Amino acid sequence: MIDLRSDTVTRPSAGMLAAMIEAPVGDDVYGEDPTVGALEARVAELFGKQDALFCATGSLANQLGIWLHTPPGTEVLCDAQAHIARAEMGAHGALAGVTMRTWGSERGRLVADDALAMAAVGCGPYLVETACIEVEDTHNFGGGTVQDFDELAKLSDGARSLGLATHLDGARLANAAAVTGRSFAEYGALFDTVSLCLSKGLGAPVGSVLVGNAEQMQRARVQRKRMGAGWRQAGVLAAAALHALDHNLSRIADDHRAARALAESISAVVPGVVEEPSTNIVLIPTPDAPGVAARLRDEGVLISVLGPTALRAVTHLDVTAEQCEEAGRLIGQAIGGP
Ligand SMILES: Cc1ncc(COP(=O)(O)O)c(C=O)c1O
């Protein structure tokens, strides 16, 4: 099977498994796991932040990040197709009492003025008060869209002058940074908190890290435990995450090349249907997405159904460019090529 459903499907490599086996561990709820401590210190430093918190998932890191900034009864603003709006099971409302208003966009691309224009600040007893603006980079449902760094900077300045907090869902920030050439620290300087997934393009089996200042991370640590997500000898997972940072960060552009090969291969069969991917995600419009995905499964290719007329293929560590070309040819035939 060529599994292109997501970049979360990778298996730990032999080197990663060895690092996990050898990791020194302790009880992280007591703050005694040296490998978790090393990971948190490393990621905090990468982002130029005071502290970090290792979490089981990107969804948890986002929930904690937004919870930090947004008291119950206030709102977070985000893109209409944001992961926090569509794919976190309503957690921000259901668990944290946060409401959400969303802006529309072209494939998730941030226009800072559109976001800032929605802010409700000092609206007295009449309107829900905006507390936080959230941005996703790269934008998943937008198709791996990379945010323009100048727009991020404009949003950050505008939010700060309005007294609003900012959170960056950087689940795939490694992919964005590979394209813009910006460092994590440059992104970290723009946002109060950032979440980064190690379990996507970076290839760790589990884990995301939230970064922010020391007081925020202390509060997030308590809230994480309150949510039942304190963990004990998590160093085995932190070791995989450290291995991912050491070995897989520098190769992430390979996934972008594989995505381009996949898109070109589809276009060779059916010209003009897919756009050139910006990163590792290829969106494939087709009138019958579930039917096409089922046919492709029979031919050995797994892809995601994003909606009735949209498919998504994601490249990652465990597929080669050649496999992507082959998958592209089969996808092209399945969506109506000769
Ligand atoms: C942009 C984005 N944010 C957050 C997440 C959540 O990550 P997790 O699946 O680890 O909860 C995802 C997962 O696909 C994502 O694409």
PDBQT file of the ligand as one rigid body, heavy atoms in Angstrom, charges set to zero:
ROOT
HETATM    1  C1  LIG A 401      -3.156  22.013  11.310  1.00  0.00    +0.000 C 
HETATM    2  C2  LIG A 401      -3.356  20.962  12.351  1.00  0.00    +0.000 A 
HETATM    3  N1  LIG A 401      -3.398  21.326  13.627  1.00  0.00    +0.000 NA
HETATM    4  C3  LIG A 401      -3.546  20.435  14.609  1.00  0.00    +0.000 A 
HETATM    5  C4  LIG A 401      -3.668  19.099  14.334  1.00  0.00    +0.000 A 
HETATM    6  C5  LIG A 401      -3.905  18.153  15.462  1.00  0.00    +0.000 C 
HETATM    7  O1  LIG A 401      -2.944  17.200  15.632  1.00  0.00    +0.000 OA
HETATM    8  P1  LIG A 401      -3.312  15.827  16.402  1.00  0.00    +0.000 P 
HETATM    9  O2  LIG A 401      -3.872  14.921  15.381  1.00  0.00    +0.000 OA
HETATM   10  O3  LIG A 401      -1.986  15.395  16.943  1.00  0.00    +0.000 OA
HETATM   11  O4  LIG A 401      -4.293  16.163  17.479  1.00  0.00    +0.000 OA
HETATM   12  C6  LIG A 401      -3.638  18.666  12.999  1.00  0.00    +0.000 A 
HETATM   13  C7  LIG A 401      -3.771  17.226  12.683  1.00  0.00    +0.000 C 
HETATM   14  O5  LIG A 401      -3.939  16.825  11.561  1.00  0.00    +0.000 OA
HETATM   15  C8  LIG A 401      -3.480  19.628  11.986  1.00  0.00    +0.000 A 
HETATM   16  O6  LIG A 401      -3.468  19.279  10.695  1.00  0.00    +0.000 OA
ENDROOT
TORSDOF 0
